[in-house]
């Protein structure tokens, strides 16, 4: 584990300069196949081997979080998850960022009054079932929200208050069914890349050497209407305000933030709910307060066997170390699933389809959102 003893919970960044440009633009790829794809097959092979050697049926993972249908997954309904988490649980309600559910058949005019609860502050609009920031837009005006309503088609959405706290963290929580209290497996901090305007060059020129993900590019185009926008001299622009775990070079392991106070507050947030393997995406005001279990907001709770262990992406770790973190996480997942009691009977083929089927509408949404400014 990396050493941060000099200033254990300092808000000052102790990391090397963002690797966003170098890690993505210089990655070696052959016929579109790179380390990301190779890692997927390595992890899949490890899971198959583990299940065979330990006589485990992979569909046991459907019992991982009994409080969510089929144990949950990365694309589970955010509204369903939030409703279950906060049911008779005032602690969870206190920490969850304010939000409202937008059914697919509702027009913007029908939902307009709902936005009043955000008191004219920025509002994040995101698919109720989504991942990797696809379809996520930070809006400040009615016209921006209407644009998204026009392209979202038949998808349920979430409108959530924009939490402008400085630090974005992924907190991975796990608990065995027989345990009264759970533990934090890891914490990752997202480091956002910031560019400075010079009053002369457009965003397009300032970003020409940086390979943006589609999610980030969409948000930039939405916010500034065009990449031809020229930032004023000294103007600071954050490339993204949302998490996309494909930006692997931007996550750093902050296991130094795992304190008794942090574990205590997340156990209170979970309460008696049957979440055994999950990741909280949160915003913290400052790391000193967070280490004491204070001043943070939950953006969303991700559940299921395919939830990403973000702290494994730390670029300071070797590829072997990153994979070891994943294997440790999946070992816990299968052991928890084996001990979890559930009355659901799961068919193997239907369960695998359940894990992957939502990628299809997400793909089409991604392409619709990409052209949002042309509508």
C-alpha positions as CSV (number, residue, x, y, z in Angstrom):
1,X,0.0,0.0,0.0
2,X,1.3,3.5,-0.8
3,X,2.6,5.6,2.0
4,X,0.7,8.8,2.9
5,X,1.7,9.1,6.5
6,X,3.1,12.6,6.2
7,X,-0.3,14.1,6.0
8,X,-2.8,11.3,6.3
9,X,-6.0,12.9,5.3
10,X,-4.8,16.1,3.6
11,X,-6.9,17.7,0.9
12,X,-3.8,18.7,-1.0
13,X,-3.3,16.4,-3.9
14,X,-0.3,14.1,-3.4
15,X,-0.4,12.5,-6.8
16,X,1.6,12.9,-9.9
17,X,0.2,15.1,-12.7
18,X,-2.9,13.6,-14.2
19,X,-2.2,10.6,-16.4
20,X,-5.4,11.1,-18.4
21,X,-3.6,12.1,-21.6
22,X,-0.7,9.8,-21.6
23,X,-2.5,6.7,-20.3
24,X,-5.2,6.9,-22.9
25,X,-3.6,8.3,-26.0
26,X,-0.5,6.2,-25.9
27,X,-2.1,2.9,-25.0
28,X,-1.0,0.0,-27.3
29,X,-4.0,-1.4,-29.2
30,X,-4.0,-4.1,-31.9
31,X,-7.2,-4.3,-34.0
32,X,-9.0,-2.4,-31.3
33,X,-7.9,-4.9,-28.6
34,X,-5.9,-3.5,-25.7
35,X,-5.2,-4.1,-22.0
36,X,-8.7,-3.2,-21.0
37,X,-10.1,-6.0,-23.1
38,X,-7.3,-8.4,-22.0
39,X,-8.0,-7.6,-18.4
40,X,-11.7,-8.6,-18.9
41,X,-10.7,-12.0,-20.2
42,X,-8.2,-12.5,-17.4
43,X,-10.8,-11.8,-14.8
44,X,-13.4,-13.9,-16.5
45,X,-10.9,-16.8,-16.7
46,X,-10.1,-16.4,-13.0
47,X,-13.9,-16.5,-12.1
48,X,-14.4,-19.7,-14.2
49,X,-11.4,-21.3,-12.6
50,X,-12.5,-20.3,-9.1
51,X,-16.0,-21.6,-9.6
52,X,-14.7,-24.9,-10.9
53,X,-12.1,-25.5,-8.2
54,X,-14.5,-24.4,-5.4
55,X,-17.6,-26.2,-6.9
56,X,-19.6,-23.0,-7.1
57,X,-22.3,-22.3,-9.6
58,X,-21.8,-18.7,-11.0
59,X,-25.5,-18.1,-10.7
60,X,-25.0,-18.0,-6.9
61,X,-24.0,-14.4,-7.5
62,X,-27.8,-13.6,-7.9
63,X,-28.0,-14.0,-4.1
64,X,-25.2,-11.4,-3.4
65,X,-27.6,-8.6,-2.4
66,X,-31.0,-10.2,-1.5
67,X,-32.6,-6.8,-1.0
68,X,-32.4,-6.1,-4.7
69,X,-33.9,-8.4,-7.5
70,X,-31.4,-11.0,-8.6
71,X,-28.8,-9.6,-6.2
72,X,-28.5,-6.3,-8.1
73,X,-26.0,-5.2,-10.7
74,X,-24.2,-2.1,-11.9
75,X,-27.3,-1.2,-14.0
76,X,-29.9,-1.8,-11.3
77,X,-32.7,0.8,-11.0
78,X,-31.3,3.7,-9.0
79,X,-34.8,4.7,-7.8
80,X,-35.5,1.2,-6.6
81,X,-32.2,0.9,-4.8
82,X,-32.5,4.3,-3.2
83,X,-36.1,3.6,-2.1
84,X,-35.1,0.3,-0.5
85,X,-32.0,1.9,1.2
86,X,-33.9,4.8,2.7
87,X,-37.0,2.9,3.8
88,X,-37.4,3.5,7.5
89,X,-33.8,4.5,7.5
90,X,-33.4,8.2,8.4
91,X,-29.6,8.0,8.5
92,X,-29.4,6.9,4.8
93,X,-32.0,9.5,3.9
94,X,-29.8,12.2,5.6
95,X,-26.7,11.3,3.5
96,X,-28.4,10.6,0.1
97,X,-28.3,13.5,-2.3
98,X,-31.8,15.0,-2.9
99,X,-33.4,13.5,-6.1
100,X,-36.6,12.9,-7.9
101,X,-37.6,10.0,-10.2
102,X,-38.7,10.9,-13.8
103,X,-40.9,8.2,-15.4
104,X,-40.3,7.5,-19.1
105,X,-43.7,8.8,-20.2
106,X,-43.5,12.1,-18.4
107,X,-42.8,15.3,-20.4
108,X,-40.7,18.2,-19.1
109,X,-43.8,20.4,-18.6
110,X,-45.4,17.7,-16.4
111,X,-42.2,17.4,-14.3
112,X,-41.3,21.1,-14.2
113,X,-42.7,21.7,-10.7
114,X,-40.5,18.8,-9.4
115,X,-37.4,20.9,-10.3
116,X,-38.4,23.6,-7.8
117,X,-37.2,21.5,-4.9
118,X,-33.6,22.1,-6.2
119,X,-34.0,25.8,-5.7
120,X,-32.5,27.0,-9.0
121,X,-29.3,25.1,-8.4
122,X,-27.6,22.9,-11.0
123,X,-29.4,19.6,-11.5
124,X,-27.8,16.3,-12.7
125,X,-30.0,14.3,-15.0
126,X,-29.0,10.6,-15.5
127,X,-30.6,7.4,-16.6
128,X,-32.3,5.4,-13.9
129,X,-30.5,2.4,-15.2
130,X,-27.1,3.5,-16.5
131,X,-23.4,3.3,-16.2
132,X,-20.1,5.0,-17.1
133,X,-21.7,8.4,-17.1
134,X,-23.6,7.6,-20.4
135,X,-26.5,10.0,-20.7
136,X,-25.5,12.0,-17.6
137,X,-25.8,15.8,-18.0
138,X,-25.3,18.6,-15.5
139,X,-28.0,21.2,-16.2
140,X,-28.6,24.8,-15.0
141,X,-31.5,26.0,-17.2
142,X,-34.9,24.9,-18.3
143,X,-33.8,24.8,-22.0
144,X,-30.9,22.4,-21.2
145,X,-33.3,20.1,-19.4
146,X,-35.8,20.2,-22.2
147,X,-33.1,19.1,-24.6
148,X,-32.4,16.0,-22.6
149,X,-36.1,15.2,-22.3
150,X,-36.4,15.4,-26.0
151,X,-33.7,12.8,-26.7
152,X,-34.1,10.4,-23.8
153,X,-36.9,8.5,-25.6
154,X,-38.5,5.8,-23.5
155,X,-36.0,5.7,-20.6
156,X,-36.7,6.4,-16.9
157,X,-34.4,9.2,-15.6
158,X,-33.3,10.5,-12.2
159,X,-33.0,14.3,-11.5
160,X,-30.5,14.8,-8.6
161,X,-29.1,17.9,-6.9
162,X,-25.6,18.7,-8.0
163,X,-23.3,18.3,-5.0
164,X,-20.3,20.7,-5.5
165,X,-18.1,19.2,-2.8
166,X,-14.4,19.0,-3.8
167,X,-13.7,15.2,-3.5
168,X,-15.4,12.4,-5.3
169,X,-14.9,9.0,-3.7
170,X,-15.9,5.4,-4.4
171,X,-16.4,3.5,-1.1
172,X,-16.6,-0.3,-1.4
173,X,-18.6,-2.0,1.3
174,X,-19.0,-5.7,2.1
175,X,-20.7,-7.7,4.8
176,X,-21.1,-11.5,5.3
177,X,-24.7,-12.4,6.1
178,X,-23.7,-13.7,9.6
179,X,-21.9,-10.4,10.5
180,X,-23.7,-7.7,12.4
181,X,-21.4,-5.0,10.9
182,X,-19.7,-4.8,7.5
183,X,-16.3,-3.5,6.5
184,X,-14.9,-1.2,3.9
185,X,-12.9,-3.1,1.3
186,X,-11.4,-0.1,-0.4
187,X,-11.8,3.6,-1.1
188,X,-10.9,5.3,-4.4
189,X,-10.6,9.0,-5.1
190,X,-11.3,10.4,-8.5
191,X,-8.8,13.0,-9.6
192,X,-10.3,15.5,-12.1
193,X,-8.2,17.0,-14.8
194,X,-8.3,20.8,-15.1
195,X,-7.3,22.9,-18.0
196,X,-6.6,26.7,-18.0
197,X,-7.8,29.1,-20.7
198,X,-5.4,31.6,-22.2
199,X,-8.0,33.9,-23.8
200,X,-6.8,33.0,-27.3
201,X,-7.3,29.3,-28.0
202,X,-10.7,27.5,-28.2
203,X,-11.5,24.4,-26.2
204,X,-10.9,22.4,-29.3
205,X,-7.4,23.7,-29.6
206,X,-6.7,23.3,-25.9
207,X,-7.9,19.7,-25.9
208,X,-6.3,18.6,-29.2
209,X,-3.7,16.4,-27.5
210,X,-6.2,14.9,-25.0
211,X,-8.3,11.9,-26.0
212,X,-11.7,12.5,-24.3
213,X,-14.2,9.7,-23.6
214,X,-17.6,10.2,-25.3
215,X,-19.2,10.9,-21.9
216,X,-16.8,13.8,-21.1
217,X,-16.9,15.2,-24.6
218,X,-20.7,15.2,-24.6
219,X,-20.8,17.1,-21.2
220,X,-18.3,19.7,-22.5
221,X,-20.3,20.3,-25.7
222,X,-23.5,20.5,-23.7
223,X,-22.1,23.0,-21.2
224,X,-20.3,25.3,-23.7
225,X,-22.6,24.6,-26.7
226,X,-19.5,24.1,-28.8
227,X,-15.8,23.2,-28.4
228,X,-15.1,26.4,-30.3
229,X,-15.7,28.3,-27.0
230,X,-12.7,30.4,-26.0
231,X,-12.0,30.3,-22.3
232,X,-10.8,33.6,-20.8
233,X,-7.3,33.9,-19.6
234,X,-6.9,32.0,-16.3
235,X,-10.3,30.4,-16.5
236,X,-10.2,27.0,-15.0
237,X,-12.3,24.3,-16.7
238,X,-12.8,20.8,-15.2
239,X,-13.1,18.2,-17.9
240,X,-15.8,16.3,-16.2
241,X,-17.9,16.5,-13.1
242,X,-19.1,12.9,-13.3
243,X,-17.4,9.6,-12.8
244,X,-16.5,7.3,-15.7
245,X,-14.5,4.3,-14.6
246,X,-13.1,3.9,-18.0
247,X,-10.8,6.8,-17.1
248,X,-8.6,4.4,-15.3
249,X,-5.6,6.7,-14.9
250,X,-7.8,9.1,-12.8
251,X,-8.5,6.9,-9.8
252,X,-6.2,6.6,-6.7
253,X,-6.4,4.2,-3.8
254,X,-7.3,6.0,-0.6
255,X,-7.4,3.1,1.8
256,X,-5.8,5.5,4.3
257,X,-9.3,7.0,4.6
258,X,-10.7,3.7,6.0
259,X,-11.2,4.6,9.7
260,X,-13.4,3.2,12.4
261,X,-15.6,6.3,12.1
262,X,-16.0,5.8,8.3
263,X,-17.0,2.1,8.8
264,X,-19.4,3.1,11.6
265,X,-21.3,5.6,9.5
266,X,-21.6,3.3,6.5
267,X,-22.9,0.5,8.7
268,X,-25.5,3.0,9.9
269,X,-26.4,4.0,6.4
270,X,-26.8,0.3,5.4
271,X,-28.7,-0.4,8.6
272,X,-30.6,-3.7,8.4
273,X,-30.8,-3.6,4.6
274,X,-29.6,-6.7,2.8
275,X,-26.7,-5.1,0.8
276,X,-23.7,-7.3,1.2
277,X,-21.5,-6.3,-1.7
278,X,-21.7,-2.7,-3.1
279,X,-20.0,0.6,-3.8
280,X,-21.1,4.0,-2.7
281,X,-20.2,6.9,-5.1
282,X,-20.0,10.0,-2.9
283,X,-18.9,13.6,-2.8
284,X,-17.0,14.8,0.4
285,X,-16.5,18.4,1.4
286,X,-13.0,17.7,2.7
287,X,-11.1,14.5,3.5
288,X,-10.4,15.4,7.1
289,X,-14.2,15.5,7.9
290,X,-14.8,12.4,5.8
291,X,-12.3,10.4,7.8
292,X,-14.5,11.3,10.8
293,X,-17.7,10.1,8.9
294,X,-18.9,13.7,8.3
295,X,-19.8,16.2,5.5
296,X,-20.4,13.9,2.5
297,X,-23.3,13.1,0.2
298,X,-24.2,9.8,-1.5
299,X,-24.6,10.2,-5.2
300,X,-25.6,6.6,-5.8
301,X,-25.3,3.1,-4.6
302,X,-24.0,0.4,-7.1
303,X,-24.8,-3.2,-6.4
304,X,-24.1,-6.6,-7.8
305,X,-21.2,-8.9,-8.9
306,X,-20.2,-6.6,-11.7
307,X,-19.6,-3.5,-9.6
308,X,-16.2,-2.0,-10.3
309,X,-13.5,-1.9,-7.6
310,X,-12.3,1.6,-8.5
311,X,-9.3,1.5,-6.1
312,X,-7.7,-1.2,-8.3
313,X,-7.2,1.3,-11.1
314,X,-4.5,3.2,-9.2
315,X,-1.9,3.9,-11.9
316,X,0.9,3.5,-9.3
317,X,0.0,-0.1,-9.0
318,X,1.4,-2.8,-11.3
319,X,-1.0,-4.7,-13.5
320,X,-0.5,-7.7,-11.2
321,X,-1.4,-5.7,-8.2
322,X,-4.5,-4.3,-9.9
323,X,-5.7,-7.8,-10.7
324,X,-5.0,-9.1,-7.2
325,X,-7.3,-6.5,-5.8
326,X,-10.0,-7.6,-8.2
327,X,-9.5,-11.3,-7.3
328,X,-9.7,-10.4,-3.6
329,X,-13.0,-8.7,-4.2
330,X,-14.5,-11.5,-6.2
331,X,-13.4,-14.0,-3.6
332,X,-15.4,-12.1,-1.0
333,X,-18.4,-11.9,-3.5
334,X,-18.6,-15.6,-4.1
335,X,-18.1,-16.5,-0.4
336,X,-20.9,-14.0,0.6
337,X,-23.2,-15.3,-2.1
338,X,-22.7,-18.9,-0.9
339,X,-23.7,-18.0,2.6
340,X,-26.6,-15.7,1.5
341,X,-30.1,-17.1,1.9
342,X,-32.5,-16.4,-0.9
343,X,-35.7,-18.1,-2.0
344,X,-35.2,-17.1,-5.7
345,X,-34.5,-19.9,-8.1
346,X,-32.2,-18.6,-10.9
347,X,-31.7,-20.0,-14.4
348,X,-28.1,-19.7,-15.5
349,X,-28.8,-18.4,-19.0
350,X,-31.5,-15.9,-17.9
351,X,-29.2,-14.6,-15.2
352,X,-26.3,-14.0,-17.6
353,X,-28.7,-12.2,-19.9
354,X,-29.9,-10.1,-16.9
355,X,-26.3,-9.0,-16.3
356,X,-25.7,-7.8,-19.9
357,X,-29.0,-6.9,-21.5
358,X,-29.1,-3.3,-20.4
359,X,-25.9,-2.5,-22.3
360,X,-28.0,-2.6,-25.5
361,X,-30.4,0.4,-24.7
362,X,-27.4,2.2,-23.1
363,X,-25.5,1.9,-26.4
364,X,-28.3,3.6,-28.3
365,X,-28.8,6.2,-25.6
366,X,-25.1,7.0,-25.9
367,X,-25.5,7.8,-29.6
368,X,-28.6,9.8,-29.1
369,X,-27.0,11.9,-26.4
370,X,-24.0,12.4,-28.5
371,X,-26.1,14.5,-30.9
372,X,-28.0,16.4,-28.3
373,X,-26.9,19.8,-29.4
374,X,-28.1,19.2,-33.0
375,X,-31.7,18.7,-31.9
